[in-house]
Every structure is written in structure tokens, then in C-alpha cells.
Amino acid sequence: MIDRPDPPALLDAVARFLLEDLQPQVADRRLAFRLLIAANLATTLAAELRTEEERTARELRRWQELLPGIETGDAARMPVPERARAIRALEAEMAARLRAGRLGPDELRRMRAHVRQSLVESLGFVNPRFDTSEEIE
């Protein structure tokens, strides 16, 4: 049986082709720049796909800790699309509570920490060298 490469590996191969084989042959600077952008998008999407399972499970668990009264299921056992739907539902609930002014200082602090952690994780796979420290000079 022949196993097909996984989607991240296919996207990495497309990015390598664009950068190593195609871009050096393109004389038009605008088109060469667009090839660079396309290769970067393919690489970013590959990285996102590689980390999606773990990142969405962690994010859903954080949401479940923030909103413990809402049953969404076991984050570790859910497929990614179902997990993403649960995350969106919890985000909507938190947004409704924010708009209604129903969050105390501790809940706001915990929510801010959750949002920050989610951003750090998202930026981490796009650009691992991105400075996510609290203090930026």
C-alpha cells in the first residue's frame, strides 16, 4: 500500500518548489515577490496544520476553565472541527457576558491571560522568533 504524504508535507513541498525551483527563474520582480508570498502562506498553513490538534485542545480546555458551567465535552476526544465549534460557542458566551458587564475583576484577569496565551500560541507557529514578552522596549 502506498501512503500519501500528509497535508503539511505537501504544503512544504509546494513552498520549496516555489522558492527553490520557480522563483529563481522568474525575471519579473512583482511576480517573484508574489511567489515568495505564496511560499510563505504554504509554509504557514503547514505549520498551522501540524499544531492545530494540540493548540485547539489546549484552547478549549482553557475556555472550559473560564466558563465551567457550560458543557462542551472532552477536548482530548473531540475531532478538530467539533472542537473549533465548541470554542466559537464559548467565545460567544464570553462576549455576551462582557457586553452585559457580568464579569468580575478576577474573571477579566483570567480571560485576559487566556487571550494572551492563545495569541502567543498562534504567533509561535507563524513566527517562532516573535517577541511575546510582556515588556517591549
Beta strands, then each sheet from edge to edge (+ up, - down):
end
